[in-house]
Structure formats: C-alpha cells, structure tokens
Amino acid sequence: MTRCITAITAALCLGPLSLGLCAKVYAADPVVESVSSVVLGNEHVTALAVTFTFSDADGDSCHVALFGHDSVTREHFAMVTFAEGNIYEQTFAPGTHTVTWVASSGIEDTSFSADNFVAYVQVSDSGRIAPGRYLVIDVSGGPTADSYPVSYKEWVDVSKAVYKTHSIVLRELPDGSYAGAYEITQSQYELVTGLTPSSFGPDPTRPVETVSWNDITDTGNYGAGFIKSLRDKTGLISLDLPDETAWEFAARAGATNDFNDYTLNRGIGENWGGALADPTLENLGWYIDNSDSMTHAVGGKQGNAWGLFDMHGNVLEWTTTIETDGTRLIIRSSYWNYGAESCTVESATLRFSSTRFYGIGFRLALPANP
C-alpha cells in the first residue's frame, strides 16, 4: 500500500496549527485528513499535543509516524518519545487521535524555538513506520583508530559542524533503513582513509569528489577502501552505498513531483517548468545558476521532509546499481554544473566504475533489518 504524508506549518507558540490534506489519494490507502497541534509549555517546546484524523477505505488499523522540521534553521526532529508510550509499536483505528510528543526527552539541546515548525503525520496500513532516529558514527579517531563509536539518538542538530567533519550522521527512514543526512565530506573521507582526493578545497565541509566507485568499494570486493574500513570499525556490516531504488526513495521523502520541496503542493513538490523551476531549485540545491562553478559545504540548502540534504545538486552520487549490460554504474542526483532541467529527483547518469570526476561523490546507506 502507498503511504500518505501530510504536512502543517505555523508558528506553534501562537496556537493551533492549520490543516493539511494529502495530495495523492488511492482508494484503499489510508488518507490523513487533518492535523492540528498545541504547544504545552512556552515558546521553547517542552511538549506538543498533535491531533490527527485519518480514514481508510478498508477500515484497517494503521501504523503512524510523526516527523518535525524547523523551516528556518533546517533542523529535523525525530518525534520519538510520547506520553502515550511507544506509538510506533501500536496501531490506530481510522478516526481522530491525539498523541503528545515529549519534545524535551532525550534531546541534546532543548533550547530550540517552536517558531516555523513543520509537523508531518504519516499513516500506513502495510506495516510499522520507523520513527526517524539518527545513527551517528564518530570517525574522529582517524584512519588508525581501532574502532569508530556508533550511537543512536532521538534527535541531533545536524547543522553543527561536527556532523559534517568528525562524525557521520544517517537518518532513519520510514521503512527502517538509514540514509546519510549529507554527502560524505572531505574531512570524513580523510579521517577514514587518510586520503584527500578532491579537486575543490581542501575544505572539510564540502563533499568529497574525484573518488571512483572502485575507490569506495574496492571494485565491489569490499576488501579495502572507505566502506570496508567503516564496516570493520563500526560492526555495521551492511553499510554501503544505496542502490538506485533506495536512493530515490530517500531523495523523494514522499514527494511525487520532480523536486522534493515539501513546502509546495502539500508535500508532493514541484514539477519541472522551465524557468519556473529555478526559484524552487534555488532553495534545494547547488546547480549551474547559483554554484559559481564549484561545490559548496553540505547542508547549505533546505533538506527534504526526512532531513536529507543536497539530494538536488552539489555532487552526483554513486549507487550500487549496475546497468543491464553490466559495464557501467548508475549515478543519481545532479551536480553543480547541471541546469535545472537535469536536477530532478529522477535524474540519472551512467559512469564506468573507475571514473574519477570532480562532480561525483557519494552518501552512505544502511538497509533495514530483515
């Protein structure tokens, strides 16, 4: 079954939020009909009561998930701790429900403001939805470290420089998999491999580029290279590049149009429309009209609804998917020298696995547990 997302935006300290409707409806799929929220505290969120109504043509009980985003700071929040207990292990009958997010529980920094907060309610009748936690890999020990500590957090401020330099952060997606919040940066690549291959820089927070698929995966043998080192030192033996299906799932974050701007068309994004697409893309990524012909620090543009950045522009990204003739890898995303028409979510290109190019980098993925 297709999952349905709706979003609501408001300055929460002013009172209840406006209503949101799901843009794409299937007869047998659950439909989120309305969402409203009330702050229980002051302008700095301590708790948030979220009331939502959904229907399901089959009358099925459904799993729900809540996500949060600050549209000014671009921070994303995993709404995990609720007064009602673990809502992700529960099902909800069609109708109206209220859950209370305990925003101050388990959060590293509770001083974030509720202004410009965006809340998402997602409903599925086909299985549990993952709550959107963060997986953090500390690579500060450098290439000679015996291990890289791994931690799981309900929320982290991914805009902090440490998550672009000395730690790698992945976001849990609704299907239980994880995807890198950012493209791997020059600093992260150097700390794991000891190498500095990039053409732009050195700049620790820019994405690493001029790395081949062979460099990253040891020509697919995983006997050496970036991913092998991370696997060995974290114990995350499934850590890898995404395949192209996983990449597009992560990039869209529920959007169905060409650009994953969840602020447009009630979450389905914007379609390519010549010059009309440029204002949308300006908010989402670095491309030919705004990049000054170079890469930029990761996370400088608006993330998608699941807190993943630079899915449009900055650098192209390797996947594990090989084209049907078996000679080239499929690369997704777009890069700083592409025009807007080549920066859509479905954009793809082909490169030989040995290609090193200043427009190609990568991000990590971790499949869901079976």
C-alpha positions as CSV (number, residue, x, y, z in Angstrom):
1,M,0.0,0.0,0.0
2,T,1.1,3.6,-0.6
3,R,1.9,5.6,2.4
4,C,0.3,9.0,2.7
5,I,2.0,12.1,4.2
6,T,0.6,15.5,5.1
7,A,2.4,18.5,6.5
8,I,1.4,21.5,8.5
9,T,3.3,24.8,9.1
10,A,2.8,27.5,11.6
11,A,4.4,29.4,14.4
12,L,3.4,26.9,17.1
13,C,3.7,29.4,20.0
14,L,0.7,31.2,18.5
15,G,-1.7,28.4,18.9
16,P,-3.2,25.5,16.9
17,L,-1.8,24.7,13.6
18,S,-3.5,24.9,10.2
19,L,-5.0,21.9,8.5
20,G,-3.2,19.8,5.8
21,L,-4.5,17.3,3.3
22,C,-2.8,14.5,1.5
23,A,-2.3,15.4,-2.2
24,K,-2.3,11.9,-3.7
25,V,-5.1,9.5,-2.8
26,Y,-5.6,5.9,-3.6
27,A,-9.0,4.2,-2.9
28,A,-7.7,1.6,-0.5
29,D,-4.9,3.7,1.1
30,P,-5.2,5.5,4.4
31,V,-5.7,9.2,4.0
32,V,-4.6,11.8,6.5
33,E,-7.5,14.3,6.6
34,S,-6.4,16.9,9.1
35,V,-3.7,17.7,11.6
36,S,-3.6,20.3,14.4
37,S,-1.1,20.9,17.2
38,V,-1.0,22.8,20.5
39,V,2.2,23.6,22.5
40,L,2.1,22.5,26.1
41,G,4.8,24.8,27.5
42,N,6.3,28.1,26.3
43,E,7.9,29.3,23.1
44,H,10.6,26.7,23.6
45,V,8.8,23.4,23.1
46,T,8.5,21.1,26.1
47,A,5.6,19.0,24.8
48,L,3.4,19.1,21.8
49,A,-0.1,17.7,21.6
50,V,-0.7,16.6,18.0
51,T,-4.3,15.7,16.9
52,F,-4.8,14.0,13.6
53,T,-7.7,12.4,11.7
54,F,-7.3,9.7,9.0
55,S,-9.6,7.4,7.1
56,D,-9.0,4.1,5.4
57,A,-11.4,2.7,2.8
58,D,-10.8,-0.9,4.1
59,G,-11.3,0.1,7.7
60,D,-7.8,-1.2,8.6
61,S,-6.0,-0.2,11.8
62,C,-2.8,1.6,10.8
63,H,0.7,2.5,12.0
64,V,1.6,6.1,12.3
65,A,4.8,8.2,12.4
66,L,5.4,11.8,13.2
67,F,8.3,13.9,11.9
68,G,9.2,17.5,12.7
69,H,11.2,20.2,10.8
70,D,12.2,23.8,11.5
71,S,11.9,25.6,8.2
72,V,14.3,28.4,9.3
73,T,17.2,26.5,10.8
74,R,16.6,23.5,8.6
75,E,16.8,21.2,11.6
76,H,14.8,18.0,11.5
77,F,13.3,16.2,14.6
78,A,12.7,12.6,15.2
79,M,9.5,12.6,17.2
80,V,10.1,9.5,19.2
81,T,9.1,9.9,22.8
82,F,5.4,10.2,23.6
83,A,3.4,10.4,26.8
84,E,1.3,7.5,25.4
85,G,4.3,5.2,25.2
86,N,5.9,3.8,22.1
87,I,3.3,4.7,19.4
88,Y,5.4,3.0,16.8
89,E,4.5,-0.4,18.2
90,Q,0.8,0.5,18.3
91,T,-1.9,0.6,15.6
92,F,-4.6,3.2,15.4
93,A,-8.2,2.7,14.1
94,P,-9.4,5.2,11.5
95,G,-10.7,8.3,13.1
96,T,-9.3,11.1,15.3
97,H,-6.4,10.6,17.7
98,T,-4.2,12.8,19.9
99,V,-0.7,12.0,20.9
100,T,1.7,14.1,23.0
101,W,5.3,14.4,21.9
102,V,7.6,14.9,24.8
103,A,10.0,17.1,23.0
104,S,12.4,17.7,25.8
105,S,13.0,13.9,26.4
106,G,16.3,12.6,25.1
107,I,17.2,15.7,23.2
108,E,20.8,17.0,23.4
109,D,19.8,20.7,23.2
110,T,16.3,21.7,24.3
111,S,16.6,25.4,23.6
112,F,15.2,25.2,20.0
113,S,12.3,27.5,19.2
114,A,8.9,26.3,18.0
115,D,8.6,29.1,15.5
116,N,8.3,28.0,11.9
117,F,8.0,24.4,13.0
118,V,6.6,21.9,10.4
119,A,4.9,18.7,11.6
120,Y,4.3,15.6,9.4
121,V,1.9,12.7,10.1
122,Q,2.4,9.6,8.1
123,V,0.0,6.7,8.1
124,S,0.5,3.1,6.7
125,D,-1.8,0.1,6.6
126,S,1.1,-2.1,5.3
127,G,3.4,-2.2,8.3
128,R,5.3,-0.3,11.0
129,I,6.8,3.1,10.1
130,A,10.2,3.7,11.6
131,P,10.3,6.7,13.9
132,G,13.2,8.6,12.3
133,R,16.0,8.3,14.7
134,Y,19.6,9.3,13.9
135,L,22.6,7.0,13.7
136,V,25.9,8.7,14.4
137,I,29.4,7.3,13.6
138,D,32.3,9.1,15.3
139,V,35.3,8.9,13.0
140,S,37.4,11.5,14.9
141,G,39.9,8.8,15.8
142,G,41.2,8.9,12.2
143,P,42.4,6.2,9.9
144,T,44.5,4.4,12.5
145,A,41.7,4.1,15.1
146,D,40.8,0.6,16.2
147,S,37.1,1.4,16.1
148,Y,34.6,4.1,15.4
149,P,31.9,4.5,18.1
150,V,28.3,4.2,16.9
151,S,25.3,5.7,18.7
152,Y,21.6,6.0,18.1
153,K,19.9,9.3,19.1
154,E,16.3,10.6,19.0
155,W,17.4,14.0,17.8
156,V,20.6,15.7,16.8
157,D,21.3,19.2,15.5
158,V,22.7,18.1,12.2
159,S,23.7,21.6,11.3
160,K,26.5,21.5,13.8
161,A,29.9,21.3,12.1
162,V,30.9,18.1,13.9
163,Y,28.3,16.2,11.8
164,K,30.0,17.5,8.6
165,T,33.6,16.8,9.8
166,H,34.3,14.4,12.6
167,S,31.1,12.4,12.8
168,I,28.9,10.9,10.1
169,V,25.1,11.1,10.7
170,L,22.5,8.9,9.0
171,R,18.7,9.4,9.3
172,E,16.3,6.5,9.9
173,L,13.7,6.4,7.1
174,P,10.1,5.2,7.4
175,D,10.9,1.7,6.0
176,G,13.5,1.2,8.8
177,S,16.6,1.8,6.6
178,Y,19.0,4.7,7.1
179,A,20.4,7.2,4.6
180,G,23.2,9.7,5.1
181,A,21.9,13.1,6.1
182,Y,24.7,14.6,4.0
183,E,27.0,13.5,1.2
184,I,30.3,12.3,2.7
185,T,32.6,15.3,3.2
186,Q,36.3,15.8,2.5
187,S,37.0,15.7,6.3
188,Q,35.1,12.4,6.8
189,Y,36.8,10.8,3.9
190,E,40.2,11.8,5.1
191,L,39.6,10.6,8.6
192,V,38.6,7.2,7.4
193,T,41.1,6.7,4.6
194,G,43.9,9.2,5.2
195,L,43.4,10.4,1.6
196,T,42.5,13.9,0.2
197,P,41.4,13.3,-3.5
198,S,39.1,16.3,-4.0
199,S,39.6,18.9,-6.7
200,F,37.8,21.6,-4.7
201,G,39.4,22.6,-1.5
202,P,40.8,21.4,0.8
203,D,37.6,22.3,2.6
204,P,36.5,19.9,5.3
205,T,32.7,20.5,4.9
206,R,32.5,20.3,1.1
207,P,31.5,16.9,-0.3
208,V,34.4,14.6,-1.3
209,E,34.6,14.2,-5.0
210,T,37.1,12.8,-7.6
211,V,36.6,9.3,-6.0
212,S,35.6,6.3,-8.1
213,W,33.2,3.6,-7.2
214,N,36.3,1.3,-7.3
215,D,38.0,3.5,-4.7
216,I,35.0,3.4,-2.4
217,T,34.1,-0.3,-2.7
218,D,37.5,-1.9,-3.7
219,T,36.0,-2.6,-7.1
220,G,33.0,-4.2,-5.4
221,N,35.1,-6.6,-3.4
222,Y,34.9,-4.7,-0.2
223,G,38.4,-6.0,0.8
224,A,39.7,-2.4,1.3
225,G,38.5,1.2,0.9
226,F,36.2,3.6,2.6
227,I,33.2,1.3,3.2
228,K,35.4,-1.7,4.2
229,S,37.1,0.4,6.9
230,L,33.7,1.7,8.2
231,R,32.3,-1.8,8.3
232,D,35.2,-3.2,10.2
233,K,35.4,-0.4,12.7
234,T,31.7,0.0,13.4
235,G,30.4,-3.5,13.1
236,L,27.7,-2.3,10.7
237,I,28.4,-5.0,8.1
238,S,25.6,-3.9,5.8
239,L,26.8,-0.3,5.5
240,D,27.1,0.5,1.8
241,L,26.2,2.9,-1.0
242,P,22.4,2.8,-1.7
243,D,21.1,1.1,-4.8
244,E,19.2,3.4,-7.1
245,T,15.8,2.4,-5.8
246,A,16.8,3.2,-2.2
247,W,18.4,6.4,-3.3
248,E,15.2,7.7,-5.0
249,F,13.1,6.6,-2.1
250,A,15.3,8.6,0.3
251,A,15.5,11.6,-2.1
252,R,11.8,11.9,-2.6
253,A,10.8,11.6,1.0
254,G,7.2,11.1,-0.1
255,A,7.3,13.8,-2.9
256,T,5.9,12.6,-6.2
257,N,6.9,15.5,-8.5
258,D,10.3,16.4,-9.9
259,F,11.6,18.4,-6.9
260,N,11.3,17.3,-3.3
261,D,10.3,20.6,-1.9
262,Y,7.7,19.6,0.7
263,T,6.6,23.2,1.1
264,L,4.9,23.1,-2.3
265,N,1.7,21.4,-3.3
266,R,1.1,19.9,0.1
267,G,4.2,17.8,0.1
268,I,4.3,16.4,-3.4
269,G,6.8,19.0,-4.6
270,E,7.1,20.9,-7.8
271,N,7.4,19.7,-11.4
272,W,9.9,20.9,-14.0
273,G,8.5,24.0,-15.7
274,G,11.4,25.8,-17.4
275,A,12.4,29.0,-15.6
276,L,9.6,28.4,-13.1
277,A,11.6,25.7,-11.6
278,D,14.6,27.9,-10.7
279,P,13.1,29.5,-7.6
280,T,12.3,26.0,-6.3
281,L,15.8,24.7,-7.0
282,E,17.4,27.7,-5.5
283,N,16.1,26.6,-2.2
284,L,17.1,23.0,-2.6
285,G,20.5,22.6,-4.2
286,W,23.6,24.0,-5.8
287,Y,23.4,23.9,-9.6
288,I,24.7,25.9,-12.6
289,D,22.8,29.1,-11.8
290,N,23.9,29.5,-8.2
291,S,27.1,27.4,-7.7
292,D,29.7,29.7,-9.1
293,S,31.1,26.6,-10.8
294,M,32.1,24.8,-7.6
295,T,30.9,22.6,-4.8
296,H,29.7,24.0,-1.6
297,A,29.6,23.0,2.1
298,V,27.0,20.2,2.6
299,G,23.7,21.2,4.2
300,G,23.6,24.7,2.9
301,K,20.2,24.3,1.3
302,Q,16.8,23.1,2.5
303,G,16.7,19.4,3.3
304,N,13.8,17.2,2.3
305,A,11.0,16.1,4.5
306,W,13.1,13.3,6.1
307,G,16.1,15.6,6.9
308,L,18.4,14.6,4.0
309,F,20.3,17.4,2.3
310,D,21.8,18.0,-1.2
311,M,19.6,15.4,-2.9
312,H,19.4,18.0,-5.7
313,G,22.8,19.4,-6.8
314,N,26.2,19.8,-5.3
315,V,27.7,16.5,-6.5
316,L,26.4,13.4,-8.2
317,E,26.3,10.2,-6.1
318,W,27.4,6.7,-6.8
319,T,24.9,3.8,-6.3
320,T,25.4,0.1,-6.3
321,T,23.1,-0.4,-9.3
322,I,24.8,-1.7,-12.5
323,E,23.2,-1.1,-15.9
324,T,21.8,-4.0,-17.7
325,D,24.8,-4.6,-19.9
326,G,27.0,-4.8,-16.8
327,T,29.6,-2.3,-17.8
328,R,28.6,1.0,-16.0
329,L,27.2,2.1,-12.7
330,I,24.1,4.2,-12.3
331,I,24.7,7.5,-10.7
332,R,21.9,9.6,-9.2
333,S,21.3,13.2,-8.1
334,S,22.9,16.1,-10.0
335,Y,25.9,18.3,-9.7
336,W,27.0,22.0,-9.5
337,N,27.3,22.3,-13.3
338,Y,23.9,20.9,-14.3
339,G,21.0,23.1,-15.4
340,A,17.7,22.9,-13.5
341,E,16.2,20.5,-16.1
342,S,18.8,17.9,-15.2
343,C,18.4,18.3,-11.4
344,T,15.1,16.4,-10.9
345,V,14.7,13.6,-8.4
346,E,14.5,11.0,-11.2
347,S,17.7,12.3,-13.0
348,A,20.3,9.6,-13.5
349,T,23.5,9.1,-15.5
350,L,26.0,6.3,-16.2
351,R,29.7,6.1,-15.5
352,F,32.3,3.4,-15.6
353,S,33.3,2.3,-12.1
354,S,36.8,3.6,-12.4
355,T,35.7,7.2,-13.2
356,R,37.1,9.9,-11.0
357,F,35.4,13.2,-11.7
358,Y,35.1,16.5,-9.7
359,G,31.3,16.3,-10.0
360,I,30.8,12.8,-8.4
361,G,30.7,11.9,-4.7
362,F,28.6,9.7,-2.5
363,R,26.5,9.2,0.6
364,L,26.0,6.1,2.8
365,A,23.0,3.8,3.3
366,L,22.2,1.1,5.7
367,P,19.4,-1.3,4.8
368,A,16.6,-2.1,7.2
369,N,17.0,-5.1,9.4
370,P,15.2,-8.2,7.9
